[in-house]
Amino acid sequence: MSASPASSSPPAAPARLWPGFALATAGAIAFSGKAIIVKLAYRHGVDAITLLMLRMLMALPLFVLLAWWAGRGKPALTRRDAWVVLGLGFSGYYLASFLDFAGLAFVSASFERLILYLNPTLVLLLGWLFFKRPVTGRQLLALAISYSGVLLVFGQELSLQGPHVGLGAALVFGSALSYACYLLFSGEEVRRLGAMRLTGLATTVACLLCIAQFLMLRPLSGLAQLAPEVWWLSLLNATACTFAPVLMVMLAIERLGASLAAQTGMVGPMSTIVLGALILDEPFTVWVLMGTLLVLGGVWLLTRWR
């Protein structure tokens, strides 16, 4: 076939992908910064319940605004929608966030990010468990590669962080499992409400639950005793590491599709390891590198072999 006039110039499609890749990369790095900020805040004596409440309190107006903006001109929520949003907000953002914050008190930021990155493998396993979706031998191989990487880093964590690493790893794994349930069961609601609106509503629910949890378990007077650094770190966490990356990843998915955006997110664990070594003085050893490569490689193979 003869070349068209446009074929002599660089193709437009790859050029249009660059904004999407930039958004996905920035979102992954911003998300990974959450663990660094939490670890820094823990140095000032704050507990997980208080720290999570501050993050969600500061993020609440932004997510309410997102839910309103995305819902303009759309039908009102039905009673079914309201119950589904409540359940998804509890699982995907409240419970997952609480378990993650609690686990970070016992494990390094880099190990936390590796466990959370197992999320696609958990979605696959839950799909097999609840919906009888078939799992191939190649997918099982990808799972084995990813989990061997986590076990490799777990061995080093146990020797460096102490006996509570098991508890921390279990809490973070519970966080990943809770968020995987959100991903697995949110598909129909995303089609009904749209991704932006559902995210805004579900995170608003989570913010209110985190605030209510604090009011039930902690005295308000304790807020006056917090170090100023905790407030500034919480503000940074709520904006740069919570609301902003949600928007960036959503916009990236619109431009790249979910598969490409997810693969770009592989930069997240690596950025956490680098930031952990530079800011938190966490050890960067050959075991951490090998474990990270195994986790990333396994998840990459899983996305290729779906």
N, C-alpha and C positions, 0 to 999 in steps of 0.2 A: 504494500500500500504506500502511496505517496504521503510524505509528511505534510501535515497541515501547517499553516503559517505560524500558529501558536507553538508548534512543537520545537521550533528553533530557539525559543526562549526558555528559561528555567521554569519548570512546572509550578503552577500556582498552589497546588494542594499541599506539598511539603512546607511551603512558606507559611501557609495559613495554620499549620500545625504548631509552629514555634510558640505562639502565645499560649496555647494549651499546655505544651510541655513546660513552659516557664511557670505557669500557674500551678501545675501539678507538683513540680519540684519545690517551689516556694511553699506550697501547702504542706508537703511531706516534712520539710525541714522545720516549719513552724509547729506542726503537731509534735514532732520529736522534741522540741524545746520545752514542752510541758514538763517532762520528767526532770530536766535540769533545774527548772524553776522550783518544782516541788522539793527536790533535794536541798536546794539552797535555803528554802523557807524552813525546812525541818531543823536547820542549824540554829534557828532562833527560838526553838522550844515550842513551836505550834504543833497541834495534833491534826490528824487527818480530817476529822469532822469539821473543825473550825476552818481549816485551809480550804476544804472543798466548798464550804458555805460561802466564803469570801469570793472565791472564783465564780460561783454560780450567781451570787448576788450582783456582782459587777457585770456579768454577761447577760443577766435577765432582760434589761431594757433593749439590748441589741437583738435578742432572739424574738422578743415580743414584736419589735419593729419588723423583723424579717417575716414572721408569720402574718402580720397585717399586710405587708407589701405584697407577699406572694399570694395572698388570698383575696386581693381586690377583684371585685366583679365575679368571684366564684360562688357557687352555692354554699349555703351554711352547712356546718357539720351536722350529720345525722347522729342519732344516739349511738348507733353502731360505730361510726367514725370516732366519736368521743371516747368510747371504751377502748377501741383499738389504739388510739393515740396515747391514752393513759398507760396502757400496757407496754407499748413500744418505748415511751418515755422512761418508764420505770426500768425496763431491761436494758435498753440501748445506751442510755445516758446517765441515769441516776445510779443504778447498781453497778454498771461497768466502771463508772468514774470512782465510786466509793471504794470498790475493791482494788482498783488500780492505785489510788492514793494510799490506801492502807498497806498495800504490798510494797510500795516504794520506801517505806520505813525500814525494810529489811533487806532489800536487794539493790544492786547498782542500777543506775539509769540505763546503761547499755543492755544489761540482762533483761530488764523490764521490757525494753523495746523489742528485743528478739522474741520474747514470749508473745507479746501482742501481735507480732508480725505473723504468728501462726494462724491468724484469723481465717484465711482462706481454707486452710486444712480443716478447721473446725466446722466451717460452713459445709464443706464436702461431707464430713462424717455425720453431721446433724441431718443433712439431706438424705443420706442413706438410712439413718435411724428412723426419721419421722415420715419420710415420703417414699422410702424404698427405692431411691435413685441409685442406679448401678454405679459401682466403683470398679475401675479397671485395674489390672495388675500394674500398669505404668503409673497410675495415680497412687497406688499403695507404695510403690518405690519412691515417688516424690515425697510422700508423707514420711517415710522412713529416713530419708536424707535430711529433711527439715528437723525432725525430732532428735536425730542423732546430734545435730548441731547444738540444739538447746541443752541436751544432756552433757555435751562436752564443756560448755560454758558453765553449767550448773556445778560440775566438779570443781572448777576453779573458784566459783563463788563460795562454795562450801568451805574451802580452805582459807579464803580471805575474809569473808563476811561473818562467819560463825554459824552456830547451829540453827539460828532462826531463818536461814535462807530458805529452807523447805517451806516454812509458813508463808514467807513472802512470795515465793514462786507459786504456791497454791493460790494465794489471793490474786495475783496478777493473771494467772491462768483462768481463774474464775471470771475475771474481768473480760478476758478475751472470749470466753465461752458465752457470757451474757451478751456481749456485742454481736457475736455470731448469731445468736438467737434473734436479735433485732434485725440483722441483715436477711436472715432466712424468712422471717415472717412479715417483713415490711413490703414485700414486692407488690402485693395487690393494692395496699394502701398508697404506695407511691404512684401507681397508675391512676388511682382515684383522685388523689389530692395534689400530686406533683411533688417532686423531690424537695424543692425549696420550702413549700408550705408545710410538708410533713416534718422536715428538719426543724423549722421554726417552732412548730407546735410541740413536738416531742421534747426538744431541749427546754422549752418553757416549762413543761411539766416537770422535767428533771430538776430545773433550777428551784422550783417551788418545793419539791420534795427534799432537796438538800437544805434549804432554809428551814423547813419544818423540822427536819432531823436535828439541826443545831439547836433550835428553840426548845426542843424536848429534852435534849441531853446535855446542853451546856448553858451556863448563865450568861446573860448579855453583858454583865459587868466584866467578864473576862476579855471582851474585845478591847477595853481601855488599856489592858496590860500588854497588848501585843506590841512587838517592836515595829517601828515605822517601816523597816525593810519588808516585813510580812505584807503590809498593805500595798506597797509599791510592786512587790513581786506578784501579788494576787491580781492587781490591775493589769500587769503585763501578761499574766497567764490568761485572764479573761478575754483580753482583746487580741493580742498577737498570737497566742497559742490555742485559742478556742474558737472565737467567732471568725477571725480573719481566715484561718485555714479551712473552715467549713465552707465559706464562700468560694475560696480559691479552688478547692477540690471540686465543688459543684460546677463551677464555670469551666474547669478543665475537662470534666466528664462531658459537658455539652460540646466541647470542641474536639475531643479525642475519642470519646467513647469510654465505657467503663474499663475495658480490658487494657488499653494503652495507659490510661490514667493510673490504674492499679500497678502496672509494671514500673511506671515512673516513680511510684511511691517507694520503690526499693531503696531510694536514696535516704529514706528516713532512718532506718537502723544505723547506717554508716554515719550519718550526721550526728546521731545520738552518741555513738562511740567516740567520735572526734571531740564533740563538745564536752562529754563526760571527762575525757582525758585532759582537755585544756582548762576547763572551768572547775571541775570537781576533783581533779587529780586522781581519777579512777585509773586503775592499771590497764594498759593496752598491751596485751601479751599475744603470743602466737596462738594460744588456745582461744582467745577471744576472736582473733581474726579468722581462724579456721572454723570456729562455730558459726560465726556470722556468715561466712561464705557458704557453709552447708545449708543454713536456714534460707538464705536468699536464693541459692541454687534450687533447693527443693520447691520453694514457692513458685519460682520462675518456671520450673518444669511442670508444675501443677497447672499453671495458667496456659501452658502450651499444649498440654495433653487433655484438656477438658473435652 
